[in-house]
Amino acid sequence: MKSQRPVINEDEHRVLKFRPRTLGRAPGQQSEPRRDALQNDVRHEADDLSRYERSREEPDDFRHRMLANLAAFAFTVALTAIGIWLAMSIADLRNTQDCVLMGRRDCAHISTPRT
């Protein structure tokens, strides 16, 4: 059977120059100096984070925030403990399976009560 290979034309392979989008205007447009100054002022206003600040008039609910943090911490600890338990269980099962596949007979751990 004949293998098909794609036909490669040199016109299909071009390297395009990467131009980052840091300019406030489209490439190729000439801007006036006053307009650039205005755009810089707008850019500095956009970098200002004061619009995300809460007003001082709203009381901070410290207790609710601490309870939410405590709940998140407890969830993280529980998730970590479950992950560790699961990893150890899988490792124990793997060791038992390896033991059985080797043909050994004393693979199961049987706990006997001490008297």
Buried (B, 14 or more C-beta within 10 A) or exposed (E): EEEEEEEEEEEEEEEEEEEEEEEEEEEEEEEEEEEEEEBEEEEEEEEEEEEEEEEEEEEEEEEEEEEEEEEEEEEEEEEEEEEEEEEEEEEEEEEEEEBEEEEEEEBEEEEEEEE
